[in-house]
Amino acid sequence: MYPALILAGGASKRMGKNKATMIVDGSPMIVRIAHTLRDSGCTSILVAVRDGFQRREVMGALSHLSDVQCILDNDLERSAKSGLKSALRGCVKLGIERIQLAPCDMPWVDSQVFVKLREGVRSVVMPRGGHLQPLLSLVDVEPVLAALERAEMRSSLKDTLRSVPYQIIEFANVNGFRNINSESDLRSP
């Protein structure tokens, strides 16, 4: 089974507060995604965070789970790509070869998405449900890290992931791929 990497280091500028620990349907978003990953078979969970304050907040929310650790973002640039790059460097140091990515702000993703991604055989297995979902990809750490390190700053994460051998798996239920960026996203169906 592959470990999981929850991406929680974003600045949450549009939301105005830390999205990872925001309560959605009775639980912090990061707890919801951690339980979904566990339900899919991921037993070891890493969480990418931006600083020590966020690490304390996230680990407090996840304190009821075992085998969870944080990777601190040590990249000067602040973006999803740089946070992922920093986290994958941490994975290399830990000897992790393949990892399931999951953003903290998709509280309704179904565990079967992660199960189905494991059927893929490429370095990047990316889900699509209406749109590509690169932050939900199952990835081989070293080739993806190499692609991120050689990518131009302006290139999209989708394009960067498509620069290594990739596979797209289609999903019909796109509602679970909704992410929360602002208060209005909590109200829209």
C-alpha positions as a Markdown table, in Angstrom:
| # | Residue | x | y | z |
|---|---|---|---|---|
| 1 | Met | 0.0 | 0.0 | 0.0 |
| 2 | Tyr | 1.2 | 3.5 | -0.8 |
| 3 | Pro | 1.5 | 6.2 | 1.9 |
| 4 | Ala | -0.4 | 9.5 | 1.4 |
| 5 | Leu | 0.6 | 13.1 | 1.3 |
| 6 | Ile | -2.0 | 15.6 | 2.3 |
| 7 | Leu | -1.2 | 19.0 | 0.9 |
| 8 | Ala | -2.1 | 21.6 | 3.5 |
| 9 | Gly | 0.6 | 24.3 | 3.2 |
| 10 | Gly | -1.4 | 26.8 | 1.2 |
| 11 | Ala | -1.9 | 30.3 | 2.5 |
| 12 | Ser | -5.7 | 30.1 | 2.3 |
| 13 | Lys | -5.8 | 33.8 | 1.1 |
| 14 | Arg | -9.3 | 33.6 | -0.5 |
| 15 | Met | -10.7 | 31.9 | 2.6 |
| 16 | Gly | -8.9 | 34.2 | 5.1 |
| 17 | Lys | -8.2 | 31.4 | 7.6 |
| 18 | Asn | -6.5 | 28.0 | 7.6 |
| 19 | Lys | -8.7 | 25.7 | 5.4 |
| 20 | Ala | -7.1 | 22.5 | 6.7 |
| 21 | Thr | -8.7 | 22.9 | 10.2 |
| 22 | Met | -12.0 | 24.5 | 9.0 |
| 23 | Ile | -15.0 | 22.5 | 10.1 |
| 24 | Val | -17.1 | 21.0 | 7.2 |
| 25 | Asp | -20.0 | 18.8 | 7.9 |
| 26 | Gly | -18.9 | 18.4 | 11.6 |
| 27 | Ser | -15.2 | 17.7 | 11.1 |
| 28 | Pro | -12.0 | 19.6 | 10.2 |
| 29 | Met | -11.4 | 19.2 | 6.4 |
| 30 | Ile | -8.0 | 17.6 | 7.1 |
| 31 | Val | -9.5 | 15.0 | 9.3 |
| 32 | Arg | -12.1 | 14.2 | 6.7 |
| 33 | Ile | -9.4 | 13.7 | 4.0 |
| 34 | Ala | -7.2 | 11.7 | 6.4 |
| 35 | His | -10.1 | 9.3 | 7.2 |
| 36 | Thr | -10.9 | 9.0 | 3.5 |
| 37 | Leu | -7.3 | 8.1 | 2.8 |
| 38 | Arg | -7.3 | 5.5 | 5.6 |
| 39 | Asp | -10.5 | 4.1 | 4.4 |
| 40 | Ser | -8.9 | 3.6 | 1.0 |
| 41 | Gly | -6.0 | 1.6 | 2.5 |
| 42 | Cys | -3.3 | 4.3 | 3.0 |
| 43 | Thr | -1.9 | 3.7 | 6.5 |
| 44 | Ser | 0.9 | 6.1 | 6.6 |
| 45 | Ile | 0.0 | 9.8 | 6.2 |
| 46 | Leu | 2.4 | 12.7 | 5.6 |
| 47 | Val | 1.1 | 16.3 | 5.8 |
| 48 | Ala | 2.8 | 19.1 | 3.9 |
| 49 | Val | 2.6 | 22.3 | 6.0 |
| 50 | Arg | 4.0 | 25.8 | 5.6 |
| 51 | Asp | 5.3 | 26.6 | 9.1 |
| 52 | Gly | 5.5 | 25.4 | 12.7 |
| 53 | Phe | 2.3 | 27.1 | 13.7 |
| 54 | Gln | 0.4 | 25.3 | 11.0 |
| 55 | Arg | 2.1 | 22.0 | 12.0 |
| 56 | Arg | 0.9 | 22.4 | 15.6 |
| 57 | Glu | -2.7 | 23.2 | 14.4 |
| 58 | Val | -2.8 | 20.3 | 12.0 |
| 59 | Met | -1.3 | 17.8 | 14.3 |
| 60 | Gly | -3.7 | 18.8 | 17.0 |
| 61 | Ala | -6.6 | 18.0 | 14.7 |
| 62 | Leu | -5.1 | 14.7 | 13.7 |
| 63 | Ser | -3.9 | 13.7 | 17.1 |
| 64 | His | -6.3 | 10.8 | 17.3 |
| 65 | Leu | -4.6 | 9.1 | 14.3 |
| 66 | Ser | -1.3 | 7.1 | 14.4 |
| 67 | Asp | 1.5 | 7.2 | 11.8 |
| 68 | Val | 1.0 | 10.8 | 10.8 |
| 69 | Gln | 3.9 | 13.2 | 10.4 |
| 70 | Cys | 4.4 | 16.6 | 8.9 |
| 71 | Ile | 6.8 | 17.8 | 6.3 |
| 72 | Leu | 7.7 | 21.5 | 6.6 |
| 73 | Asp | 7.8 | 23.5 | 3.3 |
| 74 | Asn | 11.3 | 24.8 | 3.0 |
| 75 | Asp | 11.0 | 26.3 | -0.4 |
| 76 | Leu | 11.2 | 30.1 | -0.7 |
| 77 | Glu | 8.6 | 30.3 | -3.4 |
| 78 | Arg | 5.0 | 29.9 | -2.2 |
| 79 | Ser | 2.8 | 28.0 | -4.6 |
| 80 | Ala | 1.2 | 24.6 | -4.9 |
| 81 | Lys | 4.0 | 23.5 | -7.2 |
| 82 | Ser | 6.8 | 24.6 | -4.8 |
| 83 | Gly | 5.0 | 23.1 | -1.8 |
| 84 | Leu | 4.6 | 19.8 | -3.6 |
| 85 | Lys | 8.3 | 19.9 | -4.7 |
| 86 | Ser | 9.4 | 20.5 | -1.1 |
| 87 | Ala | 7.2 | 17.7 | 0.2 |
| 88 | Leu | 8.5 | 15.3 | -2.4 |
| 89 | Arg | 12.1 | 16.1 | -1.4 |
| 90 | Gly | 11.0 | 15.1 | 2.1 |
| 91 | Cys | 9.6 | 11.8 | 0.7 |
| 92 | Val | 12.9 | 11.0 | -1.0 |
| 93 | Lys | 14.7 | 11.5 | 2.3 |
| 94 | Leu | 12.2 | 9.1 | 3.9 |
| 95 | Gly | 12.8 | 6.5 | 1.1 |
| 96 | Ile | 9.2 | 6.8 | -0.2 |
| 97 | Glu | 9.0 | 5.8 | -3.9 |
| 98 | Arg | 5.3 | 6.2 | -4.7 |
| 99 | Ile | 2.7 | 8.3 | -2.9 |
| 100 | Gln | -0.9 | 9.3 | -3.1 |
| 101 | Leu | -1.5 | 13.0 | -3.2 |
| 102 | Ala | -4.5 | 14.6 | -1.7 |
| 103 | Pro | -5.3 | 18.3 | -1.1 |
| 104 | Cys | -6.7 | 19.2 | 2.3 |
| 105 | Asp | -9.5 | 21.2 | 0.8 |
| 106 | Met | -11.5 | 18.4 | -1.0 |
| 107 | Pro | -13.6 | 17.2 | 2.0 |
| 108 | Trp | -16.1 | 15.2 | -0.1 |
| 109 | Val | -13.7 | 13.0 | -2.2 |
| 110 | Asp | -14.6 | 9.4 | -2.0 |
| 111 | Ser | -12.1 | 6.7 | -0.8 |
| 112 | Gln | -12.9 | 4.7 | -4.0 |
| 113 | Val | -11.1 | 7.4 | -6.0 |
| 114 | Phe | -7.9 | 6.4 | -4.3 |
| 115 | Val | -8.6 | 2.7 | -4.7 |
| 116 | Lys | -9.3 | 3.1 | -8.4 |
| 117 | Leu | -6.1 | 5.2 | -9.0 |
| 118 | Arg | -4.0 | 2.3 | -7.7 |
| 119 | Glu | -5.1 | 0.4 | -10.9 |
| 120 | Gly | -2.9 | 2.8 | -12.9 |
| 121 | Val | 0.5 | 1.7 | -14.0 |
| 122 | Arg | 2.2 | 5.0 | -15.1 |
| 123 | Ser | 4.5 | 7.3 | -13.1 |
| 124 | Val | 1.5 | 9.7 | -12.7 |
| 125 | Val | -2.1 | 8.4 | -12.4 |
| 126 | Met | -4.4 | 11.4 | -12.5 |
| 127 | Pro | -8.1 | 11.5 | -12.0 |
| 128 | Arg | -10.5 | 13.4 | -14.3 |
| 129 | Gly | -14.1 | 14.2 | -13.5 |
| 130 | Gly | -15.0 | 17.1 | -15.7 |
| 131 | His | -11.4 | 18.5 | -15.2 |
| 132 | Leu | -8.1 | 16.9 | -14.4 |
| 133 | Gln | -7.3 | 16.8 | -10.7 |
| 134 | Pro | -3.5 | 16.8 | -10.5 |
| 135 | Leu | -3.5 | 17.3 | -6.7 |
| 136 | Leu | -5.3 | 13.9 | -6.3 |
| 137 | Ser | -2.7 | 12.0 | -8.4 |
| 138 | Leu | -0.9 | 8.8 | -7.4 |
| 139 | Val | 2.8 | 9.6 | -8.3 |
| 140 | Asp | 6.2 | 8.1 | -8.5 |
| 141 | Val | 8.2 | 10.4 | -6.3 |
| 142 | Glu | 11.5 | 10.7 | -8.1 |
| 143 | Pro | 10.3 | 11.3 | -11.7 |
| 144 | Val | 7.7 | 13.8 | -10.5 |
| 145 | Leu | 10.2 | 15.6 | -8.4 |
| 146 | Ala | 12.6 | 15.8 | -11.3 |
| 147 | Ala | 9.8 | 17.2 | -13.5 |
| 148 | Leu | 9.0 | 19.8 | -10.9 |
| 149 | Glu | 12.6 | 20.9 | -10.6 |
| 150 | Arg | 13.1 | 21.4 | -14.3 |
| 151 | Ala | 9.7 | 23.0 | -14.9 |
| 152 | Glu | 9.5 | 26.7 | -15.6 |
| 153 | Met | 8.0 | 28.8 | -12.9 |
| 154 | Arg | 4.9 | 29.7 | -15.0 |
| 155 | Ser | 4.1 | 26.2 | -16.2 |
| 156 | Ser | 1.0 | 24.6 | -14.7 |
| 157 | Leu | 1.1 | 21.7 | -12.4 |
| 158 | Lys | -1.1 | 19.7 | -14.9 |
| 159 | Asp | 1.5 | 20.3 | -17.6 |
| 160 | Thr | 4.4 | 19.5 | -15.3 |
| 161 | Leu | 2.8 | 16.2 | -14.3 |
| 162 | Arg | 2.0 | 15.4 | -18.0 |
| 163 | Ser | 5.7 | 15.8 | -18.8 |
| 164 | Val | 6.3 | 12.3 | -17.2 |
| 165 | Pro | 4.6 | 9.1 | -18.3 |
| 166 | Tyr | 1.0 | 9.6 | -17.1 |
| 167 | Gln | -2.4 | 7.9 | -17.2 |
| 168 | Ile | -5.8 | 9.5 | -16.8 |
| 169 | Ile | -8.6 | 7.7 | -15.1 |
| 170 | Glu | -12.1 | 9.0 | -15.7 |
| 171 | Phe | -14.7 | 9.4 | -12.9 |
| 172 | Ala | -18.4 | 10.1 | -13.4 |
| 173 | Asn | -19.2 | 11.5 | -10.0 |
| 174 | Val | -17.5 | 15.0 | -10.1 |
| 175 | Asn | -19.2 | 16.3 | -6.9 |
| 176 | Gly | -16.5 | 14.7 | -4.7 |
| 177 | Phe | -13.8 | 16.7 | -6.6 |
| 178 | Arg | -15.2 | 20.0 | -5.3 |
| 179 | Asn | -12.7 | 22.0 | -3.4 |
| 180 | Ile | -13.2 | 24.7 | -0.8 |
| 181 | Asn | -11.5 | 28.0 | -1.5 |
| 182 | Ser | -14.0 | 30.5 | -0.1 |
| 183 | Glu | -17.0 | 30.6 | 2.2 |
| 184 | Ser | -19.3 | 30.5 | -0.8 |
| 185 | Asp | -17.9 | 27.1 | -1.8 |
| 186 | Leu | -19.4 | 25.7 | 1.3 |
| 187 | Arg | -22.9 | 26.7 | 0.2 |
| 188 | Ser | -22.8 | 25.7 | -3.5 |
| 189 | Pro | -23.9 | 22.2 | -4.4 |
